[in-house]
Amino acid sequence: MRITLLAVGRLRKSPELSLIDDYLDRFAKTGRSLGLPPVQVIEVEDKRGGGMSAEAPLIDRAIPAAAFVIMMDERGEQPTSPDFARKIATLRDQSRDICFVIGGADGLDPALRSRADWQISFGRMVWPHMLVRVMLAEQLYRAASILAGSPYHRA
């Protein structure tokens, strides 16, 4: 099993990068004993600024073959943290690779969104794509904590 976080844009040294690194490190440490591998981060960038339609082929080429594709989209389902943890565990138990996709500032191209196996949202509000990375990293750590029976998630 491999877990990939595929995102549009390059995240430079910033408070967001520090948070992402912290949560993904916590996930790696907690997930190790649960059979969850460290998350691989792949960043793609359309240097010409062509928006969703230019970003779509870059994203499409970077999605690992046969991965279960989870796209972050404001129109997606809003699972609870325990539901999210159960989905991660199910995919782990099926030995499925997982690829989380976060689009750029304009979101994801509709044709690309149709490729998703699951679309999820962090609420009906729109979030900056760089903050979505932080929130996803935290939810991955929370999922591993839930699966490990840790008190981090207070249900």
C-alpha positions in Angstrom: 0.0 0.0 0.0 1.1 3.5 -0.8 -0.5 6.8 0.2 0.1 9.8 -2.0 -0.9 13.4 -1.4 -1.0 15.0 -4.9 -1.4 18.8 -4.9 -1.2 21.7 -7.3 1.4 24.3 -6.4 4.7 24.3 -4.7 4.6 24.9 -1.0 7.7 26.9 0.1 8.9 27.3 3.7 5.9 28.6 5.5 3.7 28.0 8.6 1.5 25.8 6.5 4.5 23.6 5.5 5.6 23.3 9.1 2.1 22.1 10.1 1.9 19.6 7.2 5.3 18.2 8.0 4.4 17.9 11.7 1.1 16.1 11.0 2.6 13.8 8.3 5.4 12.9 10.6 2.9 12.1 13.4 0.9 10.0 10.9 4.0 8.1 9.9 4.9 7.3 13.5 1.4 6.3 14.5 0.6 4.5 11.3 3.7 2.4 11.2 2.3 -0.2 13.6 -1.0 -0.1 11.8 0.4 -1.1 8.4 0.0 2.5 7.1 3.0 3.8 5.2 4.3 7.4 5.3 2.6 9.8 3.0 4.4 10.7 -0.2 3.8 14.3 -1.3 3.8 15.1 -5.0 3.4 18.7 -6.2 2.6 19.6 -9.8 2.6 23.1 -11.1 1.3 24.8 -14.3 3.9 27.6 -14.6 1.8 29.3 -17.3 -1.2 29.9 -15.1 -3.7 28.2 -17.2 -6.0 27.3 -14.3 -8.0 24.0 -13.9 -7.9 22.9 -17.6 -4.1 23.3 -17.7 -3.6 21.6 -14.3 -5.9 18.6 -15.1 -3.4 16.7 -17.4 -0.5 17.4 -14.9 -2.6 15.9 -12.1 -3.9 13.0 -14.3 -0.3 12.0 -15.2 0.8 12.1 -11.6 -2.0 9.9 -10.1 -0.5 6.4 -9.4 -1.9 3.6 -11.5 -4.7 1.6 -9.9 -4.8 4.0 -6.8 -8.1 4.7 -5.1 -8.5 8.4 -5.9 -9.9 10.7 -3.3 -10.4 14.2 -4.5 -10.9 17.1 -2.2 -13.8 19.2 -3.5 -16.3 21.5 -1.9 -19.2 19.5 -3.5 -18.0 16.2 -2.0 -19.3 14.2 0.9 -18.6 15.3 4.4 -17.6 12.2 6.3 -16.9 12.2 10.0 -13.4 11.6 11.2 -14.3 8.0 12.3 -15.9 7.4 8.9 -12.7 8.7 7.2 -10.6 6.4 9.5 -12.7 3.4 8.6 -12.3 4.1 4.9 -8.5 4.3 5.2 -8.5 1.0 7.2 -10.7 -0.7 4.6 -8.4 0.4 1.8 -5.4 -0.7 3.8 -7.0 -4.1 4.4 -7.6 -4.4 0.6 -3.9 -3.4 0.0 -5.1 -0.5 -2.2 -2.9 2.5 -2.9 -4.6 5.8 -2.1 -4.1 9.1 -3.9 -5.5 12.3 -2.3 -5.9 15.1 -4.9 -6.0 18.8 -4.0 -6.5 21.2 -6.9 -5.2 24.7 -7.3 -6.8 27.9 -6.4 -9.6 27.4 -8.9 -10.4 23.8 -7.9 -10.4 20.7 -10.0 -11.4 20.4 -13.6 -14.9 18.8 -13.9 -13.6 16.1 -16.3 -10.9 15.2 -13.8 -13.3 15.2 -10.9 -15.3 12.4 -12.7 -12.2 10.2 -12.3 -12.5 10.3 -8.5 -13.5 7.2 -6.6 -14.6 9.4 -3.7 -14.9 13.2 -3.4 -14.8 14.6 0.1 -15.2 18.1 1.5 -14.1 19.8 4.7 -17.4 21.7 4.7 -19.5 23.9 2.6 -17.1 26.8 2.9 -14.4 27.2 0.4 -10.8 26.9 1.8 -7.5 28.0 0.3 -5.9 25.0 -1.3 -2.8 25.4 0.9 -4.9 25.2 4.1 -6.7 22.1 2.7 -3.3 20.4 2.7 -2.9 21.2 6.4 -6.4 20.0 7.2 -5.9 16.8 5.2 -2.6 16.1 6.9 -4.3 16.6 10.3 -7.2 14.3 9.4 -4.8 11.6 8.2 -3.0 11.8 11.6 -6.4 11.8 13.3 -7.5 8.7 11.3 -4.3 6.8 12.4 -5.0 7.9 16.0 -8.5 6.6 15.8 -7.4 3.3 14.4 -4.7 3.0 17.1 -7.2 3.8 19.9 -5.4 6.9 20.9 -7.2 9.6 23.0 -6.3 12.3 20.4 -9.8 12.0 18.9 -12.3 12.7 21.5 -15.5 11.0 20.4 
